[in-house]
Amino acid sequence: MSDRSSRTDDIEAEYVENETERMVIFHRGEAMAVIAQNAKGYAMLAVRTAPDGDELERYYGFDMALDHVAELLGVNPASLPVPDAAEDMGI
């Protein structure tokens, strides 16, 4: 694993950046959930069903976004692996 990826027994997380956004993409089996923020890192976090999927909700705090992701994946929020590169996400 690198600072951009992390995993537990059944959950994988990958941190990616593109020209407009920073994202953490979580996979658990076939289920996916994404936390996205603008590339400059100062906007609210959007929780989505996929990198280009429907936005479900926006949050100021990373912890609240992680709670929503955990709910979507059916796991405890404490079990989500967070890549080191994503730890500064949120306002």
Backbone hydrogen bonds in HBPLUS format (Angstrom, degrees):
<---DONOR---> <-ACCEPTOR-->    atom                        ^
c    i                          cat <-CA-CA->   ^        H-A-AA   ^      H-
h    n   atom  resd res      DA  || num        DHA   H-A  angle D-A-AA Bond
n    s   type  num  typ     dist DA aas  dist angle  dist       angle   num
A0005-SER N   A0002-SER O   3.36 MM   3  5.36 169.5  2.37 103.7 106.8     1
A0085-ALA N   A0003-ASP O   2.85 MM  82  5.51 167.3  1.86 157.6 153.3     2
A0015-TYR N   A0004-ARG O   2.68 MM  11  4.84 171.5  1.69 150.6 152.1     3
A0006-SER N   A0013-ALA O   2.95 MM   7  5.24 151.3  2.03 149.8 151.9     4
A0013-ALA N   A0006-SER O   2.82 MM   7  5.24 156.1  1.87 168.0 163.0     5
A0008-THR N   A0011-ILE O   2.84 MM   3  5.22 155.7  1.90 150.8 158.5     6
A0012-GLU N   A0027-HIS O   2.92 MM  15  5.18 160.5  1.96 148.2 154.7     7
A0027-HIS N   A0012-GLU O   2.85 MM  15  5.18 155.9  1.91 151.0 156.6     8
A0014-GLU N   A0025-ILE O   2.96 MM  11  5.23 149.0  2.06 136.8 146.7     9
A0025-ILE N   A0014-GLU O   2.83 MM  11  5.23 165.3  1.86 151.2 153.4    10
A0016-VAL N   A0023-MET O   2.87 MM   7  5.31 158.9  1.91 148.5 155.4    11
A0023-MET N   A0016-VAL O   2.81 MM   7  5.31 159.6  1.85 163.4 166.0    12
A0018-ASN N   A0021-GLU O   2.90 MM   3  5.48 159.2  1.94 160.7 164.3    13
A0039-ALA N   A0020-THR O   2.82 MM  19  5.00 141.1  1.97 121.9 117.9    14
A0022-ARG N   A0037-GLN O   2.77 MM  15  5.33 159.3  1.82 156.6 162.0    15
A0037-GLN N   A0022-ARG O   2.89 MM  15  5.33 152.3  1.97 157.2 163.6    16
A0024-VAL N   A0035-ILE O   2.86 MM  11  5.26 152.0  1.94 148.8 158.1    17
A0035-ILE N   A0024-VAL O   2.98 MM  11  5.26 159.2  2.02 147.1 153.7    18
A0026-PHE N   A0033-ALA O   2.82 MM   7  5.28 173.2  1.82 174.6 174.0    19
A0033-ALA N   A0026-PHE O   3.07 MM   7  5.28 152.4  2.15 141.3 146.7    20
A0028-ARG N   A0031-ALA O   2.96 MM   3  5.19 162.5  1.99 144.8 148.1    21
A0031-ALA N   A0028-ARG O   2.98 MM   3  5.19 144.9  2.10 138.6 132.6    22
A0034-VAL N   A0048-ARG O   3.01 MM  14  5.02 159.4  2.05 137.6 138.4    23
A0048-ARG N   A0034-VAL O   2.83 MM  14  5.02 157.0  1.89 142.4 149.5    24
A0036-ALA N   A0046-ALA O   2.81 MM  10  5.10 159.4  1.86 147.9 155.1    25
A0046-ALA N   A0036-ALA O   2.80 MM  10  5.10 164.7  1.83 149.6 154.8    26
A0041-GLY N   A0038-ASN O   2.92 MM   3  5.45 155.3  1.98 116.3 124.4    27
A0045-LEU N   A0059-TYR O   2.74 MM  14  5.11 162.2  1.77 165.8 162.4    28
A0059-TYR N   A0045-LEU O   2.80 MM  14  5.11 151.8  1.88 144.0 153.6    29
A0047-VAL N   A0057-GLU O   2.91 MM  10  5.50 166.2  1.93 160.9 164.0    30
A0056-LEU N   A0047-VAL O   2.74 MM   9  5.64 173.8  1.74 165.1 167.3    31
A0053-GLY N   A0050-ALA O   2.88 MM   3  4.33 163.7  1.91 101.7 105.9    32
A0091-ILE N   A0060-TYR O   2.90 MM  31  5.45 172.9  1.90 162.7 165.0    33
A0065-ALA N   A0061-GLY O   3.22 MM   4  6.54 155.8  2.28 144.8 151.6    34
A0066-LEU N   A0062-PHE O   2.82 MM   4  6.09 156.2  1.88 153.5 160.6    35
A0067-ASP N   A0063-ASP O   2.94 MM   4  6.22 147.8  2.05 143.1 151.7    36
A0068-HIS N   A0064-MET O   3.15 MM   4  6.48 154.0  2.22 144.6 150.2    37
A0069-VAL N   A0065-ALA O   2.98 MM   4  6.29 160.4  2.02 151.4 156.8    38
A0070-ALA N   A0066-LEU O   2.87 MM   4  6.05 162.6  1.90 152.0 156.5    39
A0071-GLU N   A0067-ASP O   3.03 MM   4  6.29 152.6  2.10 143.4 150.7    40
A0072-LEU N   A0068-HIS O   2.97 MM   4  6.31 157.7  2.02 150.9 156.7    41
A0073-LEU N   A0069-VAL O   2.93 MM   4  6.21 148.1  2.03 150.6 159.8    42
A0074-GLY N   A0070-ALA O   2.80 MM   4  5.80 117.3  2.19 139.6 155.7    43
A0075-VAL N   A0070-ALA O   2.94 MM   5  5.04 166.1  1.96 141.4 144.8    44
A0074-GLY N   A0071-GLU O   3.25 MM   3  5.01 144.0  2.38  93.0 103.4    45
A0079-SER N   A0076-ASN O   2.88 MM   3  5.46 156.9  1.93 120.4 127.9    46
A0080-LEU N   A0077-PRO O   3.18 MM   3  5.60 167.9  2.19 113.9 117.6    47
A0086-ALA N   A0083-PRO O   2.95 MM   3  5.56 158.2  2.00 120.2 127.0    48
A0087-GLU N   A0084-ASP O   3.23 MM   3  5.50 166.6  2.25 113.4 117.4    49
A0089-MET N   A0086-ALA O   3.09 MM   3  5.65 162.4  2.13 128.3 127.9    50
